[in-house]
Amino acid sequence: MTPEPHGLRVSGLGAGYGQGLAIADITLHCAPGETLGLVGRNGAGKTTLLRALVAQLPRDGHVHYAGTCLDRLAPEAIARHGIAYVPQGRGLFVDFSIEENLMLAAHALPAAQAKARDLLTPAYQAFPWLRDQRRSRAGSLSGGQQQQLAIARALVARPGLILLDEPLEGIQPSIVARIVQVLRNLRTQTRPTALLLVEQNLEVVRALCDRVLLLESGRLRQAWDARALRDDPGLIARHLAL
């Protein structure tokens, strides 16, 4: 897919912890409405890459989104520009209620939208059970329920791009199916939401992604389009030596 000026464009991105680089010379694009998969072995740098994109780590290189340079912006400013991040581990406030966790996403919206009566509608449409249990404490939920809440919180901000770090890890199949359906629906809405998806479930990756990138030792090594993955279902697994 040809890069578009108003999608995500990354060039020469490097980031790490302390004095070492965990990722280096990352150049990629994600077009509006595209689902881009990112795969790699444990320790390849996938989480580091997502955290660098939202400025949770010091970084080199350049990140542009929707025509805006994000190089010098703080994480909260990046969120206001339309990028939501669902981290591995979910990042919920476990002593807050479901509704209170959802309301936190309002900080990424203009003041008028943040006070709108339908603020939480995207979350409740995606996962209707959240409305009925909105007073429940987030820490009382199962792991799968917490993951749904984390994704729902991202939807409240009406982002143009969502970064998802292993959203299906350790989740029972019925909830996996619901989350996959929600992500698929995001692709077909009037204004499709782009996804950058880190995921170990290769069947889901093949089903959802327009393109898939392979990260090895902190560098991008391969790229495949959806047709290649359909024609050869074992392609990714062979490169990961699974």
QUIMOLIN-V161261 format. One record per backbone hydrogen bond with DSSP energy under -0.5 kcal/mol. CO is the residue of the C=O (numbers start at 1). NH is the residue of the N-H. If there is no record, write none. Layout:
co->CO nh->NH
co->CO nh->NH
This chain:
co->4 nh->7
co->5 nh->67
co->7 nh->66
co->8 nh->30
co->9 nh->64
co->10 nh->28
co->11 nh->62
co->13 nh->26
co->14 nh->60
co->15 nh->22
co->15 nh->23
co->17 nh->20
co->20 nh->17
co->20 nh->22
co->23 nh->15
co->25 nh->27
co->26 nh->13
co->28 nh->10
co->30 nh->8
co->31 nh->34
co->34 nh->36
co->34 nh->195
co->35 nh->37
co->35 nh->210
co->35 nh->211
co->36 nh->197
co->37 nh->213
co->38 nh->199
co->39 nh->215
co->41 nh->44
co->44 nh->218
co->45 nh->49
co->46 nh->50
co->47 nh->51
co->48 nh->52
co->49 nh->53
co->50 nh->54
co->51 nh->56
co->51 nh->57
co->52 nh->55
co->58 nh->16
co->60 nh->14
co->62 nh->11
co->63 nh->70
co->64 nh->9
co->65 nh->68
co->68 nh->65
co->70 nh->73
co->74 nh->77
co->74 nh->78
co->75 nh->79
co->76 nh->80
co->77 nh->81
co->78 nh->81
co->78 nh->83
co->79 nh->82
co->82 nh->84
co->82 nh->160
co->82 nh->161
co->84 nh->163
co->85 nh->87
co->86 nh->165
co->87 nh->90
co->89 nh->91
co->92 nh->94
co->93 nh->96
co->94 nh->139
co->96 nh->138
co->97 nh->101
co->98 nh->102
co->99 nh->103
co->100 nh->104
co->101 nh->104
co->102 nh->105
co->103 nh->106
co->104 nh->107
co->105 nh->108
co->106 nh->109
co->110 nh->114
co->111 nh->115
co->113 nh->116
co->116 nh->119
co->118 nh->121
co->120 nh->124
co->121 nh->125
co->122 nh->126
co->123 nh->127
co->127 nh->130
co->128 nh->131
co->128 nh->132
co->129 nh->133
co->131 nh->134
co->133 nh->136
co->134 nh->99
co->136 nh->98
co->137 nh->140
co->138 nh->141
co->142 nh->146
co->143 nh->147
co->144 nh->148
co->145 nh->149
co->146 nh->150
co->147 nh->151
co->148 nh->152
co->149 nh->153
co->150 nh->154
co->151 nh->155
co->152 nh->156
co->153 nh->157
co->154 nh->157
co->154 nh->159
co->155 nh->158
co->160 nh->194
co->161 nh->84
co->162 nh->164
co->162 nh->196
co->163 nh->86
co->164 nh->166
co->164 nh->198
co->166 nh->169
co->168 nh->171
co->172 nh->175
co->172 nh->176
co->173 nh->177
co->174 nh->178
co->175 nh->179
co->176 nh->180
co->177 nh->181
co->178 nh->182
co->179 nh->183
co->180 nh->184
co->181 nh->185
co->182 nh->186
co->183 nh->187
co->184 nh->187
co->184 nh->188
co->185 nh->188
co->185 nh->189
co->186 nh->193
co->190 nh->192
co->194 nh->162
co->195 nh->36
co->195 nh->197
co->196 nh->164
co->196 nh->198
co->197 nh->38
co->197 nh->199
co->198 nh->166
co->200 nh->202
co->201 nh->205
co->202 nh->206
co->203 nh->207
co->204 nh->208
co->205 nh->209
co->210 nh->226
co->211 nh->37
co->212 nh->224
co->213 nh->39
co->213 nh->215
co->214 nh->216
co->214 nh->221
co->214 nh->222
co->216 nh->219
co->218 nh->24
co->219 nh->216
co->222 nh->214
co->224 nh->212
co->225 nh->229
co->226 nh->230
co->227 nh->231
co->228 nh->232
co->232 nh->235
co->234 nh->238
co->235 nh->239
co->236 nh->240
co->237 nh->241
co->237 nh->242
co->238 nh->241
